[in-house]
Amino acid sequence: MNIRELKLALTVDLMNMPRSFTSIDSVQDSMSQFLDETGSFKGCEETVSTKIGAGIERKTLALQFEKVTLDLELFTNEYSREQYIKGFDLKENFA
């Protein structure tokens, strides 16, 4: 599976998740289905965090796997603790 097919599969998985399960853990679980293409999970790093309004925070996270890095843009309602994924970018690791 190439990166394009992996992005499409991840998009479908995220769209089919119940709204209450769109969190970092559920994205990581979804990526684990593609273990041969992604490699094992290495860690998560918060790259940007910005408060954008009353109780709303925007975060950009980098979920690092052996073969790819998933940059995830996430909005969190600090009052209800609901998280919404705005978008993502999947890049191959060249090392």
C-alpha positions as CSV (number, residue, x, y, z in Angstrom):
1,M,0.0,0.0,0.0
2,N,1.4,3.4,-0.9
3,I,1.0,6.7,1.0
4,R,-2.0,7.8,-1.2
5,E,-3.9,4.5,-0.4
6,L,-3.0,4.8,3.2
7,K,-4.4,8.4,3.4
8,L,-7.6,7.2,1.7
9,A,-8.0,4.3,4.1
10,L,-7.3,6.5,7.2
11,T,-9.9,9.1,5.9
12,V,-12.5,6.4,5.5
13,D,-11.8,5.0,9.0
14,L,-12.0,8.5,10.6
15,M,-15.3,9.3,8.8
16,N,-16.8,6.0,10.0
17,M,-15.9,6.5,13.6
18,P,-18.5,7.6,16.0
19,R,-18.1,11.3,16.8
20,S,-17.3,10.6,20.4
21,F,-14.3,8.4,19.5
22,T,-12.3,10.8,17.3
23,S,-9.4,11.2,19.7
24,I,-5.7,10.6,19.5
25,D,-6.1,7.0,20.8
26,S,-8.7,6.1,18.2
27,V,-6.4,7.5,15.4
28,Q,-3.5,5.5,16.7
29,D,-5.7,2.4,16.8
30,S,-6.8,3.0,13.3
31,M,-3.2,3.4,12.1
32,S,-2.3,0.1,13.8
33,Q,-4.4,-1.7,11.2
34,F,-1.7,-0.8,8.7
35,L,1.3,-2.0,10.8
36,D,3.1,-3.3,7.7
37,E,3.0,0.1,6.0
38,T,3.5,2.4,9.1
39,G,5.7,0.4,11.4
40,S,5.3,0.4,15.1
41,F,4.2,3.5,17.0
42,K,7.2,5.5,18.4
43,G,5.5,8.5,20.1
44,C,3.4,11.6,20.0
45,E,4.7,15.2,20.0
46,E,2.6,18.3,20.4
47,T,4.0,20.8,17.8
48,V,1.6,23.7,18.1
49,S,-1.0,24.7,20.7
50,T,-3.2,27.8,20.4
51,K,-6.3,29.0,22.2
52,I,-8.6,30.3,19.5
53,G,-11.7,31.2,21.5
54,A,-13.8,30.7,24.6
55,G,-12.7,27.2,25.7
56,I,-11.5,26.1,22.3
57,E,-8.0,25.0,21.7
58,R,-6.3,24.1,18.4
59,K,-3.4,21.6,18.6
60,T,-1.1,20.2,16.0
61,L,0.3,16.8,16.9
62,A,2.9,14.6,15.2
63,L,2.2,10.9,15.7
64,Q,5.5,9.2,14.8
65,F,5.7,5.7,13.5
66,E,8.7,3.8,12.2
67,K,8.0,4.5,8.5
68,V,5.6,7.5,8.5
69,T,4.7,10.6,10.5
70,L,1.0,11.6,10.9
71,D,0.5,15.3,11.5
72,L,-2.9,15.8,13.0
73,E,-4.8,19.0,13.5
74,L,-7.1,18.7,16.4
75,F,-9.7,21.0,18.1
76,T,-10.6,20.5,21.7
77,N,-13.5,21.9,23.6
78,E,-12.0,22.4,27.1
79,Y,-15.4,22.4,28.8
80,S,-16.9,19.3,27.3
81,R,-13.5,17.6,26.5
82,E,-14.8,16.7,23.0
83,Q,-12.2,16.5,20.3
84,Y,-12.6,17.1,16.6
85,I,-10.1,16.3,13.9
86,K,-9.9,19.1,11.3
87,G,-7.3,17.4,9.1
88,F,-4.2,15.4,8.8
89,D,-1.1,15.0,6.7
90,L,0.8,11.7,6.3
91,K,4.5,11.8,5.4
92,E,7.0,9.1,4.8
93,N,10.1,9.1,7.0
94,F,13.2,9.0,4.9
95,A,16.0,7.8,7.1
